[in-house]
Amino acid sequence: MPLFTLLLAALIQGVTEFLPVSSSGHLILLPQLTGMEDQGQAIDVAVHVGTLFAVVIYFWADVKSALIGFFRLCRGKVDTPGAFLALCLILATIPVIIFGLILKLTGLDDMMRSIAVIGWTMLIFGIVLYWADQTGPTTREAHEWTLRHAITMGFWQAISLIPGTSRSGITITAARQLGYKREDGAKLAMLMSIPTIIASGVLLGAEVIATADMQLAKDGGIAAIFAFVAALGALSLMMRLLRSVSFTPYVIYRVILGIVLLYIAYT
């Protein structure tokens, strides 16, 4: 695969994975709007792995706490903040796994990969994000996460399997509606991405391994590295900006892109 295609796919995934603008939607649009070669599922898995490492490194203190807590959880103990965080992340991931399997088994995941679907979800969920960001209270912090809120955000996250919705965008929307501050809501959304990306990577990776070859493995490695660098930069920038800027710029981008995609789809 041409290096330019790998670089473009990696940059799109890396930059958009943690911004509320839908990385999967942009990856689907890449070959459809440019006429370029479809990067395929193997590269999609690789760039997701790259972004996974980025969020793990950025939130390493929380990830380390959750990992240690997970082993305590396996022993039936929820007596530390890390164990409780691990439990919340597990509960928040269950809905997206169930919904993902349903879409995969019914074939609906392929049917929704269209410009029209992405256009509508970009527009609708962009407006929903704006509404939640403007009306939601800003009283809760990340350490106040509850099991009920984790489950609620998990169901919202399941909606992100519809292309164009944005996993980070919909979970941030849920967090803001539940009253979490912008930066804290984004932090919870990013932590929720870790088990979700792992689950989707395992699901897609199982299909890719059977057909993978050495050249494809090399391409995937290159794409993963580029995606990691781009994701780490985008994540750092967004978390800094959220201390003083709302989600409105992302909403404006989503609305404009949604309108453009709907125009293309229906004309």
C-alpha positions as CSV (number, residue, x, y, z in Angstrom):
1,M,0.0,0.0,0.0
2,P,1.4,3.5,-0.9
3,L,3.0,5.3,2.0
4,F,0.8,8.3,1.5
5,T,-2.3,6.3,2.0
6,L,-1.0,4.8,5.2
7,L,0.1,8.2,6.4
8,L,-3.3,9.8,5.6
9,A,-5.3,7.0,7.3
10,A,-3.0,7.1,10.4
11,L,-3.3,10.9,10.7
12,I,-7.1,10.8,10.3
13,Q,-7.4,8.1,12.9
14,G,-4.9,9.6,15.2
15,V,-6.3,13.2,15.1
16,T,-10.0,12.3,15.2
17,E,-10.1,9.3,17.5
18,F,-10.2,11.4,20.7
19,L,-11.8,14.5,19.2
20,P,-15.7,14.4,19.1
21,V,-15.8,14.3,15.3
22,S,-15.8,10.5,14.6
23,S,-12.6,8.7,13.5
24,S,-14.5,5.7,12.0
25,G,-16.7,8.1,9.9
26,H,-13.6,9.9,8.5
27,L,-11.9,6.6,7.7
28,I,-15.0,5.4,5.8
29,L,-15.2,8.7,4.0
30,L,-11.5,8.6,3.0
31,P,-11.8,6.1,0.0
32,Q,-15.4,7.1,-0.8
33,L,-14.6,10.8,-1.3
34,T,-11.1,10.7,-2.6
35,G,-11.2,7.6,-4.9
36,M,-8.1,6.3,-3.1
37,E,-7.6,2.6,-2.3
38,D,-9.5,1.5,0.7
39,Q,-7.1,1.0,3.5
40,G,-8.9,-2.2,4.6
41,Q,-9.6,-3.6,8.1
42,A,-6.0,-4.6,8.8
43,I,-4.9,-1.0,8.6
44,D,-8.0,0.1,10.6
45,V,-6.9,-2.3,13.4
46,A,-3.3,-1.1,13.3
47,V,-4.2,2.6,13.6
48,H,-6.6,1.8,16.5
49,V,-3.7,0.1,18.2
50,G,-1.6,3.2,17.7
51,T,-4.3,5.4,19.3
52,L,-4.7,2.9,22.1
53,F,-1.1,3.3,23.1
54,A,-1.4,7.1,23.0
55,V,-4.3,7.2,25.5
56,V,-2.6,4.6,27.8
57,I,0.5,6.8,27.9
58,Y,-1.3,10.0,28.4
59,F,-3.5,8.7,31.3
60,W,-0.9,6.2,32.6
61,A,-1.4,7.0,36.3
62,D,-5.1,6.2,36.0
63,V,-4.5,3.2,33.7
64,K,-1.9,1.8,36.2
65,S,-4.4,2.3,39.0
66,A,-7.1,0.5,37.1
67,L,-4.8,-2.4,36.1
68,I,-3.8,-3.0,39.7
69,G,-7.4,-2.6,40.7
70,F,-8.5,-5.1,38.1
71,F,-6.5,-7.9,39.8
72,R,-8.0,-7.0,43.1
73,L,-11.4,-7.1,41.4
74,C,-10.7,-10.6,40.1
75,R,-10.3,-11.6,43.8
76,G,-13.7,-10.1,44.5
77,K,-12.4,-7.0,46.2
78,V,-13.6,-3.5,45.3
79,D,-11.8,-1.8,48.2
80,T,-9.5,0.7,46.3
81,P,-10.2,3.6,43.9
82,G,-8.4,1.6,41.2
83,A,-10.6,-1.5,41.7
84,F,-13.7,0.7,41.5
85,L,-12.4,2.4,38.4
86,A,-11.8,-1.0,36.8
87,L,-15.3,-2.1,37.7
88,C,-16.8,1.1,36.2
89,L,-14.8,0.6,33.0
90,I,-15.9,-3.0,32.6
91,L,-19.6,-2.1,33.1
92,A,-19.3,0.8,30.7
93,T,-17.9,-1.5,28.0
94,I,-20.5,-4.3,28.1
95,P,-23.2,-2.4,26.1
96,V,-20.9,-1.6,23.2
97,I,-19.7,-5.2,23.0
98,I,-23.2,-6.6,22.9
99,F,-24.4,-4.0,20.4
100,G,-21.3,-4.5,18.3
101,L,-21.9,-8.3,18.1
102,I,-25.5,-7.7,17.1
103,L,-24.5,-5.4,14.3
104,K,-21.8,-7.8,13.2
105,L,-23.9,-10.9,13.2
106,T,-26.8,-9.1,11.4
107,G,-24.6,-7.4,8.8
108,L,-26.0,-4.0,9.8
109,D,-22.5,-2.7,10.4
110,D,-21.7,-2.9,6.6
111,M,-25.1,-1.5,5.6
112,M,-24.5,1.7,7.7
113,R,-21.2,2.6,6.1
114,S,-22.7,5.2,3.8
115,I,-22.2,8.9,3.2
116,A,-25.8,9.6,4.0
117,V,-25.7,7.8,7.4
118,I,-22.5,9.6,8.3
119,G,-23.9,12.9,7.2
120,W,-27.0,12.5,9.4
121,T,-25.1,11.3,12.5
122,M,-22.5,14.1,12.1
123,L,-25.3,16.7,12.1
124,I,-27.6,15.2,14.7
125,F,-25.1,14.2,17.3
126,G,-23.2,17.4,16.8
127,I,-26.3,19.4,17.8
128,V,-26.9,17.0,20.7
129,L,-23.3,17.6,21.9
130,Y,-23.9,21.3,21.7
131,W,-27.1,21.0,23.7
132,A,-25.5,18.9,26.4
133,D,-22.5,21.1,26.7
134,Q,-24.5,24.3,27.0
135,T,-27.2,23.0,29.3
136,G,-25.4,20.4,31.4
137,P,-24.2,21.5,34.9
138,T,-20.4,21.6,35.6
139,T,-20.4,20.3,39.2
140,R,-18.9,16.8,39.0
141,E,-15.3,15.7,38.6
142,A,-13.9,12.4,37.3
143,H,-13.2,10.9,40.7
144,E,-16.9,11.2,41.5
145,W,-17.8,8.6,38.8
146,T,-20.5,6.2,39.9
147,L,-21.6,2.8,38.8
148,R,-24.9,4.2,37.5
149,H,-23.1,6.9,35.5
150,A,-20.7,4.3,34.1
151,I,-23.5,2.1,32.9
152,T,-25.4,5.2,31.5
153,M,-22.3,6.4,29.6
154,G,-21.8,2.8,28.4
155,F,-25.2,2.7,26.7
156,W,-24.5,6.1,25.1
157,Q,-21.2,4.8,23.9
158,A,-22.9,1.8,22.2
159,I,-24.6,4.4,19.9
160,S,-21.2,5.3,18.6
161,L,-21.1,2.1,16.5
162,I,-23.3,3.9,14.1
163,P,-20.7,5.5,11.7
164,G,-20.3,9.2,12.1
165,T,-21.6,9.4,15.7
166,S,-18.1,9.6,17.4
167,R,-17.3,7.4,20.3
168,S,-15.6,10.2,22.2
169,G,-18.3,12.7,21.2
170,I,-21.2,10.6,22.4
171,T,-19.6,9.7,25.7
172,I,-18.6,13.3,26.3
173,T,-22.2,14.3,25.6
174,A,-23.4,11.8,28.2
175,A,-20.8,13.0,30.7
176,R,-21.8,16.7,30.2
177,Q,-25.5,15.8,30.6
178,L,-24.7,14.0,33.8
179,G,-23.0,17.2,35.1
180,Y,-19.3,16.4,34.7
181,K,-16.9,19.3,33.9
182,R,-15.7,19.4,30.3
183,E,-12.1,18.2,31.1
184,D,-13.3,15.5,33.5
185,G,-16.0,14.3,31.1
186,A,-13.4,14.1,28.4
187,K,-11.0,12.2,30.7
188,L,-13.7,9.6,31.5
189,A,-14.5,9.3,27.8
190,M,-10.8,8.7,27.0
191,L,-10.5,6.0,29.7
192,M,-13.6,4.3,28.4
193,S,-11.9,4.1,25.0
194,I,-9.2,1.8,26.2
195,P,-11.3,-1.4,26.8
196,T,-13.5,-0.5,23.9
197,I,-10.6,-0.2,21.4
198,I,-9.2,-3.5,22.8
199,A,-12.6,-5.2,22.3
200,S,-13.0,-3.9,18.7
201,G,-9.3,-4.7,18.0
202,V,-9.8,-8.3,19.1
203,L,-13.0,-8.6,17.0
204,L,-11.5,-7.2,13.8
205,G,-8.0,-8.6,14.5
206,A,-9.4,-12.2,14.5
207,E,-10.7,-11.7,11.0
208,V,-7.5,-10.0,9.7
209,I,-4.9,-12.5,11.1
210,A,-6.1,-15.3,8.8
211,T,-5.4,-13.2,5.6
212,A,-2.4,-11.1,6.8
213,D,1.0,-11.4,5.2
214,M,4.4,-9.9,6.0
215,Q,4.0,-6.8,3.8
216,L,0.6,-6.1,5.4
217,A,2.2,-6.5,8.8
218,K,4.8,-3.9,7.9
219,D,2.2,-1.5,6.6
220,G,0.2,-1.9,9.8
221,G,3.3,-1.2,11.9
222,I,4.0,2.0,10.0
223,A,0.4,3.1,10.2
224,A,0.3,2.4,14.0
225,I,3.3,4.5,14.7
226,F,2.0,7.5,12.7
227,A,-1.4,7.1,14.4
228,F,0.2,7.0,17.9
229,V,2.1,10.2,17.3
230,A,-0.9,12.0,15.8
231,A,-3.2,10.8,18.6
232,L,-0.9,11.8,21.4
233,G,-0.6,15.3,20.0
234,A,-4.4,15.7,19.4
235,L,-5.2,14.3,22.8
236,S,-2.8,16.6,24.6
237,L,-4.0,19.6,22.6
238,M,-7.7,18.9,23.3
239,M,-7.3,18.3,27.0
240,R,-5.4,21.7,27.3
241,L,-8.0,23.6,25.3
242,L,-10.9,22.2,27.3
243,R,-9.6,24.2,30.3
244,S,-10.7,27.4,28.5
245,V,-12.7,26.4,25.4
246,S,-16.1,24.7,25.0
247,F,-16.9,22.0,22.5
248,T,-18.5,24.5,20.1
249,P,-15.7,24.5,17.6
250,Y,-16.1,20.8,17.1
251,V,-19.9,21.2,16.9
252,I,-19.5,23.7,14.1
253,Y,-17.1,21.4,12.2
254,R,-19.6,18.5,12.6
255,V,-22.6,20.5,11.4
256,I,-20.8,21.9,8.3
257,L,-19.4,18.5,7.4
258,G,-22.8,16.9,8.0
259,I,-24.5,19.3,5.7
260,V,-21.9,18.9,3.0
261,L,-22.1,15.1,3.2
262,L,-25.9,15.2,3.0
263,Y,-25.7,17.4,-0.1
264,I,-23.3,14.9,-1.7
265,A,-25.5,11.9,-0.7
266,Y,-28.8,13.3,-2.0
267,T,-27.6,15.0,-5.2
